[in-house]
Amino acid sequence: MPAGGGTSQTAVVRSAGGRSQKASLVTAAAAVATMLLLAPLLGLMPNATLAAVVIVYSIGLIKPSEFRAIRSVRTMEFRWALIACLGVLVFGTLKGIVVAIIVSMIGLASQAANPRVSVIGRKRGADVLRPLSAEHPDDETFPGLLIVRPEGRLFFVNAQNVGEQINALVQQYQPRVLALDLSRVPDLEYSALQALMEGEKRLTERGIVVWLAALNPGVLEVVRHAGLEQQLGRERLLFNARAAIERYRLSGRPQGRAAPNHPATCLRSMKRDPLPRTSSSAWTTRR
């Protein structure tokens, strides 16, 4: 990519048709010639004229269509783009880019600290598993079986938050079996692993059985090294969420029905499995 010594210089090179690094050699030669031959004449030009030259060549770098395209895809990245633009205008190119990088890192850290945790249901009449949502009010769940799927790397920053979300879902659905679908978890850090093991023990004390499904190779290795595999037993480590459903059905539990706490039907009065409630947090751990 042919480039100059700054944003406006790069714009000049591009507008002049530069296609290779040879353009930089031509630019350097022209700069040397200008300093040697034209400096006395250019020194007589007012600064406003030089500023106008920079503005003319830089205005083409601002493309509102790119901002609209970014906004149509992701609102967060649109905000980052606006912050980067304002940072460059206020602080200059390099400092503005640094501001944009810092804001982007803060946004990414916020996403990592608040991963999505979904309740998984099955599309009625099809072998399709997906998160429950108001868009699919007819999706089925299995009374007594709660399938929860966290998404993203689980580590010390988000372990407590994920635990609280899972605990809230357990309180809401009151399952006999909690199946954690870890297919979207690429890595399990030590703090999150400890929270998982402690949560499993507390849920077991409350009479709730915990299954782990769809463990990625790295997560499975961590589980084995920590002794959680022996703690659970191989019968509670399942290949995927479908295997968990099949295991639950073969255990003599009721067949599937519409989710009693589905987002689109939460206002309906539906029969729920009688289980004692408790306010203890089974999945929350503090460092």
GIRADA-V75021 format. One record per residue. N is the residue number from 1. RES is the residue in three letters. PHI is phi in degrees with one decimal (none if undefined). D_LAST is the distance of its C-alpha to the last C-alpha in whole Angstrom. Layout:
n=N res=RES phi=PHI d_last=D_LAST
n=N res=RES phi=PHI d_last=D_LAST
//
This chain:
n=1 res=MET phi=none d_last=49
n=2 res=PRO phi=-67.2 d_last=51
n=3 res=ALA phi=-143.8 d_last=49
n=4 res=GLY phi=-106.6 d_last=50
n=5 res=GLY phi=-85.1 d_last=49
n=6 res=GLY phi=-171.3 d_last=47
n=7 res=THR phi=-63.9 d_last=47
n=8 res=SER phi=-67.5 d_last=50
n=9 res=GLN phi=-64.5 d_last=52
n=10 res=THR phi=-63.6 d_last=50
n=11 res=ALA phi=-61.2 d_last=52
n=12 res=VAL phi=-64.0 d_last=55
n=13 res=VAL phi=-61.8 d_last=55
n=14 res=ARG phi=-66.4 d_last=54
n=15 res=SER phi=-67.1 d_last=57
n=16 res=ALA phi=-81.0 d_last=59
n=17 res=GLY phi=94.3 d_last=59
n=18 res=GLY phi=-63.2 d_last=57
n=19 res=ARG phi=-126.7 d_last=55
n=20 res=SER phi=-148.7 d_last=55
n=21 res=GLN phi=-71.3 d_last=54
n=22 res=LYS phi=-63.1 d_last=57
n=23 res=ALA phi=-61.5 d_last=57
n=24 res=SER phi=-67.7 d_last=55
n=25 res=LEU phi=-65.4 d_last=58
n=26 res=VAL phi=-64.2 d_last=60
n=27 res=THR phi=-63.2 d_last=58
n=28 res=ALA phi=-63.5 d_last=58
n=29 res=ALA phi=-63.9 d_last=62
n=30 res=ALA phi=-66.0 d_last=62
n=31 res=ALA phi=-66.1 d_last=60
n=32 res=VAL phi=-63.3 d_last=62
n=33 res=ALA phi=-63.3 d_last=66
n=34 res=THR phi=-64.9 d_last=65
n=35 res=MET phi=-64.3 d_last=64
n=36 res=LEU phi=-79.8 d_last=67
n=37 res=LEU phi=-109.7 d_last=69
n=38 res=LEU phi=-109.2 d_last=68
n=39 res=ALA phi=-56.8 d_last=66
n=40 res=PRO phi=-60.2 d_last=69
n=41 res=LEU phi=-72.8 d_last=69
n=42 res=LEU phi=-66.7 d_last=66
n=43 res=GLY phi=-64.1 d_last=65
n=44 res=LEU phi=-83.1 d_last=68
n=45 res=MET phi=-76.9 d_last=65
n=46 res=PRO phi=-69.0 d_last=63
n=47 res=ASN phi=-60.5 d_last=60
n=48 res=ALA phi=-62.7 d_last=60
n=49 res=THR phi=-66.9 d_last=62
n=50 res=LEU phi=-63.2 d_last=59
n=51 res=ALA phi=-63.9 d_last=56
n=52 res=ALA phi=-63.8 d_last=58
n=53 res=VAL phi=-61.8 d_last=58
n=54 res=VAL phi=-62.9 d_last=55
n=55 res=ILE phi=-64.7 d_last=54
n=56 res=VAL phi=-59.7 d_last=56
n=57 res=TYR phi=-80.0 d_last=55
n=58 res=SER phi=-91.3 d_last=51
n=59 res=ILE phi=-61.8 d_last=52
n=60 res=GLY phi=-71.0 d_last=52
n=61 res=LEU phi=-75.6 d_last=48
n=62 res=ILE phi=-90.6 d_last=47
n=63 res=LYS phi=-124.3 d_last=47
n=64 res=PRO phi=-58.9 d_last=47
n=65 res=SER phi=-62.1 d_last=47
n=66 res=GLU phi=-67.2 d_last=44
n=67 res=PHE phi=-64.2 d_last=42
n=68 res=ARG phi=-64.6 d_last=43
n=69 res=ALA phi=-64.4 d_last=42
n=70 res=ILE phi=-64.5 d_last=39
n=71 res=ARG phi=-65.0 d_last=39
n=72 res=SER phi=-68.0 d_last=40
n=73 res=VAL phi=-95.0 d_last=37
n=74 res=ARG phi=-144.5 d_last=34
n=75 res=THR phi=-67.9 d_last=34
n=76 res=MET phi=-62.2 d_last=31
n=77 res=GLU phi=-68.3 d_last=32
n=78 res=PHE phi=-63.1 d_last=35
n=79 res=ARG phi=-65.2 d_last=33
n=80 res=TRP phi=-60.3 d_last=32
n=81 res=ALA phi=-63.8 d_last=36
n=82 res=LEU phi=-64.0 d_last=37
n=83 res=ILE phi=-63.6 d_last=35
n=84 res=ALA phi=-63.3 d_last=36
n=85 res=CYS phi=-63.5 d_last=40
n=86 res=LEU phi=-66.2 d_last=39
n=87 res=GLY phi=-62.7 d_last=37
n=88 res=VAL phi=-67.2 d_last=40
n=89 res=LEU phi=-67.6 d_last=43
n=90 res=VAL phi=-86.6 d_last=41
n=91 res=PHE phi=-105.9 d_last=40
n=92 res=GLY phi=103.3 d_last=42
n=93 res=THR phi=-61.7 d_last=41
n=94 res=LEU phi=-66.0 d_last=39
n=95 res=LYS phi=-65.2 d_last=36
n=96 res=GLY phi=-63.8 d_last=37
n=97 res=ILE phi=-66.0 d_last=35
n=98 res=VAL phi=-62.0 d_last=32
n=99 res=VAL phi=-61.0 d_last=32
n=100 res=ALA phi=-63.6 d_last=32
n=101 res=ILE phi=-64.4 d_last=29
n=102 res=ILE phi=-63.5 d_last=27
n=103 res=VAL phi=-63.9 d_last=27
n=104 res=SER phi=-63.2 d_last=27
n=105 res=MET phi=-64.8 d_last=24
n=106 res=ILE phi=-63.8 d_last=22
n=107 res=GLY phi=-63.2 d_last=24
n=108 res=LEU phi=-65.4 d_last=22
n=109 res=ALA phi=-64.0 d_last=19
n=110 res=SER phi=-63.9 d_last=19
n=111 res=GLN phi=-64.3 d_last=21
n=112 res=ALA phi=-66.1 d_last=18
n=113 res=ALA phi=-78.7 d_last=15
n=114 res=ASN phi=-130.2 d_last=17
n=115 res=PRO phi=-70.6 d_last=19
n=116 res=ARG phi=-77.3 d_last=22
n=117 res=VAL phi=-125.9 d_last=21
n=118 res=SER phi=-117.9 d_last=25
n=119 res=VAL phi=-91.5 d_last=27
n=120 res=ILE phi=-98.4 d_last=30
n=121 res=GLY phi=-124.8 d_last=33
n=122 res=ARG phi=-118.6 d_last=36
n=123 res=LYS phi=-62.8 d_last=39
n=124 res=ARG phi=-64.1 d_last=42
n=125 res=GLY phi=82.2 d_last=45
n=126 res=ALA phi=-146.3 d_last=43
n=127 res=ASP phi=-91.0 d_last=41
n=128 res=VAL phi=-126.1 d_last=38
n=129 res=LEU phi=-102.3 d_last=35
n=130 res=ARG phi=-158.8 d_last=33
n=131 res=PRO phi=-63.4 d_last=30
n=132 res=LEU phi=-66.7 d_last=32
n=133 res=SER phi=-155.9 d_last=33
n=134 res=ALA phi=-66.0 d_last=36
n=135 res=GLU phi=-73.1 d_last=38
n=136 res=HIS phi=-129.2 d_last=39
n=137 res=PRO phi=-69.7 d_last=39
n=138 res=ASP phi=-94.0 d_last=41
n=139 res=ASP phi=-61.2 d_last=38
n=140 res=GLU phi=-97.1 d_last=37
n=141 res=THR phi=-128.2 d_last=35
n=142 res=PHE phi=-116.0 d_last=35
n=143 res=PRO phi=-54.7 d_last=34
n=144 res=GLY phi=93.2 d_last=32
n=145 res=LEU phi=-115.1 d_last=30
n=146 res=LEU phi=-116.8 d_last=27
n=147 res=ILE phi=-103.7 d_last=27
n=148 res=VAL phi=-118.6 d_last=24
n=149 res=ARG phi=-125.7 d_last=24
n=150 res=PRO phi=-77.9 d_last=21
n=151 res=GLU phi=-129.0 d_last=22
n=152 res=GLY phi=106.7 d_last=20
n=153 res=ARG phi=-68.9 d_last=18
n=154 res=LEU phi=-101.6 d_last=14
n=155 res=PHE phi=-149.2 d_last=12
n=156 res=PHE phi=-60.4 d_last=8
n=157 res=VAL phi=-70.3 d_last=10
n=158 res=ASN phi=-111.2 d_last=12
n=159 res=ALA phi=-59.6 d_last=10
n=160 res=GLN phi=-67.5 d_last=9
n=161 res=ASN phi=-62.6 d_last=13
n=162 res=VAL phi=-63.5 d_last=14
n=163 res=GLY phi=-60.0 d_last=13
n=164 res=GLU phi=-66.4 d_last=15
n=165 res=GLN phi=-65.1 d_last=18
n=166 res=ILE phi=-64.9 d_last=18
n=167 res=ASN phi=-61.9 d_last=18
n=168 res=ALA phi=-64.4 d_last=20
n=169 res=LEU phi=-67.2 d_last=23
n=170 res=VAL phi=-63.2 d_last=23
n=171 res=GLN phi=-63.0 d_last=24
n=172 res=GLN phi=-74.6 d_last=26
n=173 res=TYR phi=-92.9 d_last=28
n=174 res=GLN phi=49.3 d_last=27
n=175 res=PRO phi=-83.3 d_last=28
n=176 res=ARG phi=-88.7 d_last=29
n=177 res=VAL phi=-129.1 d_last=27
n=178 res=LEU phi=-108.6 d_last=24
n=179 res=ALA phi=-105.0 d_last=25
n=180 res=LEU phi=-92.7 d_last=23
n=181 res=ASP phi=-86.1 d_last=25
n=182 res=LEU phi=-100.8 d_last=23
n=183 res=SER phi=-66.0 d_last=26
n=184 res=ARG phi=-99.5 d_last=24
n=185 res=VAL phi=-108.2 d_last=21
n=186 res=PRO phi=-77.4 d_last=22
n=187 res=ASP phi=-152.1 d_last=19
n=188 res=LEU phi=-126.4 d_last=16
n=189 res=GLU phi=-78.4 d_last=13
n=190 res=TYR phi=-58.0 d_last=11
n=191 res=SER phi=-62.3 d_last=8
n=192 res=ALA phi=-66.4 d_last=10
n=193 res=LEU phi=-63.1 d_last=12
n=194 res=GLN phi=-62.6 d_last=10
n=195 res=ALA phi=-63.4 d_last=10
n=196 res=LEU phi=-63.3 d_last=13
n=197 res=MET phi=-66.8 d_last=14
n=198 res=GLU phi=-67.2 d_last=13
n=199 res=GLY phi=-63.6 d_last=14
n=200 res=GLU phi=-62.6 d_last=18
n=201 res=LYS phi=-64.5 d_last=18
n=202 res=ARG phi=-68.2 d_last=17
n=203 res=LEU phi=-67.5 d_last=20
n=204 res=THR phi=-61.4 d_last=22
n=205 res=GLU phi=-62.5 d_last=22
n=206 res=ARG phi=-88.6 d_last=24
n=207 res=GLY phi=86.6 d_last=26
n=208 res=ILE phi=-105.4 d_last=25
n=209 res=VAL phi=-88.2 d_last=25
n=210 res=VAL phi=-109.3 d_last=23
n=211 res=TRP phi=-114.6 d_last=25
n=212 res=LEU phi=-113.6 d_last=24
n=213 res=ALA phi=-129.2 d_last=26
n=214 res=ALA phi=58.1 d_last=27
n=215 res=LEU phi=-75.4 d_last=25
n=216 res=ASN phi=-69.8 d_last=26
n=217 res=PRO phi=-52.9 d_last=26
n=218 res=GLY phi=-65.1 d_last=23
n=219 res=VAL phi=-67.6 d_last=21
n=220 res=LEU phi=-61.4 d_last=23
n=221 res=GLU phi=-64.2 d_last=23
n=222 res=VAL phi=-62.9 d_last=19
n=223 res=VAL phi=-61.4 d_last=20
n=224 res=ARG phi=-68.2 d_last=23
n=225 res=HIS phi=-65.2 d_last=21
n=226 res=ALA phi=-81.9 d_last=18
n=227 res=GLY phi=82.8 d_last=21
n=228 res=LEU phi=-68.6 d_last=20
n=229 res=GLU phi=-61.6 d_last=23
n=230 res=GLN phi=-70.3 d_last=25
n=231 res=GLN phi=-64.9 d_last=22
n=232 res=LEU phi=-84.1 d_last=24
n=233 res=GLY phi=91.4 d_last=27
n=234 res=ARG phi=-62.8 d_last=29
n=235 res=GLU phi=-68.5 d_last=31
n=236 res=ARG phi=-104.8 d_last=27
n=237 res=LEU phi=-108.8 d_last=27
n=238 res=LEU phi=-110.3 d_last=29
n=239 res=PHE phi=-65.6 d_last=31
n=240 res=ASN phi=-159.9 d_last=31
n=241 res=ALA phi=-67.4 d_last=31
n=242 res=ARG phi=-63.8 d_last=34
n=243 res=ALA phi=-63.9 d_last=34
n=244 res=ALA phi=-65.3 d_last=32
n=245 res=ILE phi=-63.9 d_last=34
n=246 res=GLU phi=-64.6 d_last=37
n=247 res=ARG phi=-61.1 d_last=35
n=248 res=TYR phi=-66.7 d_last=35
n=249 res=ARG phi=-64.8 d_last=38
n=250 res=LEU phi=-69.3 d_last=39
n=251 res=SER phi=-79.3 d_last=38
n=252 res=GLY phi=92.7 d_last=40
n=253 res=ARG phi=-79.8 d_last=38
n=254 res=PRO phi=-63.2 d_last=40
n=255 res=GLN phi=-76.3 d_last=41
n=256 res=GLY phi=-66.7 d_last=39
n=257 res=ARG phi=-151.5 d_last=40
n=258 res=ALA phi=-64.5 d_last=39
n=259 res=ALA phi=-64.0 d_last=35
n=260 res=PRO phi=-68.9 d_last=35
n=261 res=ASN phi=-114.3 d_last=32
n=262 res=HIS phi=-62.1 d_last=34
n=263 res=PRO phi=-53.8 d_last=33
n=264 res=ALA phi=-87.0 d_last=37
n=265 res=THR phi=-125.6 d_last=38
n=266 res=CYS phi=-67.4 d_last=35
n=267 res=LEU phi=-88.8 d_last=38
n=268 res=ARG phi=-79.0 d_last=40
n=269 res=SER phi=-92.7 d_last=40
n=270 res=MET phi=-129.6 d_last=39
n=271 res=LYS phi=-72.9 d_last=39
n=272 res=ARG phi=-122.7 d_last=36
n=273 res=ASP phi=-67.9 d_last=35
n=274 res=PRO phi=-73.9 d_last=34
n=275 res=LEU phi=-139.4 d_last=31
n=276 res=PRO phi=-66.0 d_last=29
n=277 res=ARG phi=-93.5 d_last=27
n=278 res=THR phi=-149.1 d_last=23
n=279 res=SER phi=-99.5 d_last=21
n=280 res=SER phi=-71.9 d_last=18
n=281 res=SER phi=-90.3 d_last=15
n=282 res=ALA phi=-83.9 d_last=15
n=283 res=TRP phi=-118.0 d_last=13
n=284 res=THR phi=-97.1 d_last=10
n=285 res=THR phi=-132.9 d_last=7
n=286 res=ARG phi=-115.8 d_last=4
n=287 res=ARG phi=-89.7 d_last=0
//
